[in-house]
């Protein structure tokens, strides 16, 4: 089970904040060290200057023994005259080395301890003020420890605040989830866009999906209803012919009835095949693009209607002057041409001449049939629509299949009545 979005955001925040905190801690440690060192160095300089001002007094007491002051923890002092003679030291300062004529800070080791020594030299002599570095480091550790403890104490509260803020920010997603859970399967109303700006692209995409799904569902319902209606007629006719077949005794009458039964079966089978083809095409969203051999596509389409052409005594004239499309799906384009040629052969008089033209960016199928009445031209191509007065059997799906294949290939489908008689169907490739 995947972790919650809130948990992922918290972990991502910690992954970002933790390195930043470490970097900040290092910078704070460096800054604290600089401040502490600067403070103590200034104190050492000031103290050394004060001691240096006492050198004339100590020089006048040269005949007296070297004075030793009481010991101060973590500190040491030593004073020398112009010739390097000791004038004043404390117990720790006895170990300090004399560096006449030099001024500035030095770091030395004494009894395994690290000392920071400031030398101040002049005509009156030399002063050394030393401080053990462990004291400075202890102060720095104290400062960092306090800051780290404060951060650790505030961390749970900060995480709690972030957790609460994320929960508040994710409420629109929870509301969306609840709305989708309660939505009825056939509810096509769009989701509310009253959401934060970041969620509006998601809502727009989901509304688009809902709209497309509703359209698909509506088309499927119409398709199912129309298919059921269209199948009812041939099945009813088959039942009548089958019942009639059981009542006839004469062989000739029985053979005639059996022939009509077979015709009904063929019609129903053809209708089912076209329904399945159209259903598959409606569900298809894209095509594999392959180089096309138009000579072969035209040949295959003509072969598939050759028997019908022979029965009608008609002739198909092929005029190939170029490739309407360079790439596409050859099987579907063969089906497209077969349906157009089948319609042209069926609705043209026997012995007609059907012209199939394939040229650059265009396909045309011309027949010399009766054409289509002007008031029905706009309806041609709709599922199951057949103009009134048709003597030929058909399902009204042939041009619907042609239209869908054309859409998948980016072709524009159009038809019009020819001045010299007949119908012209044109497919034009887009620019």
Secondary structure, 3 states (H helix, E strand, C coil): CCCCHHHHHHHHHHHHHHHHHHHHHHHHHHHHHHHHHHHHHHHHHHHHHHHHCCHHHHHHCCCCCCEEECCCCCEEEEEECCCCCEEEEECCHHHCCCCCCCCEEEEEEECCEEEEEEEEEECCEEEEEEEEHHHHHHHHHHHHHHHHHHHHHHHHHHHHHHHHHHHHHCHHHHHHHHHHHHCCCCCCCCCCCCCCHHHHHHHHHHHHHHHHHHHHHHHHHHHHHHHHHHHHHHHHHHHHHHHHHHHCCCHHHHHHHHHHHHHHHHHHHHHHHHHHHHHHHHHCCCCCCEECCHHHHHHHHHHHCHHHHHHHCCEEEEEECCCCCCEECHHHHHHHHHHHHHHHHHCCCCCCEEEEEEECCEEEEECCCCCCCHHHCCCCCCCCCCCCCCCCCCCCCHHHHHHHHHHHCCEEEEEEECCCCCEEEEEEECC
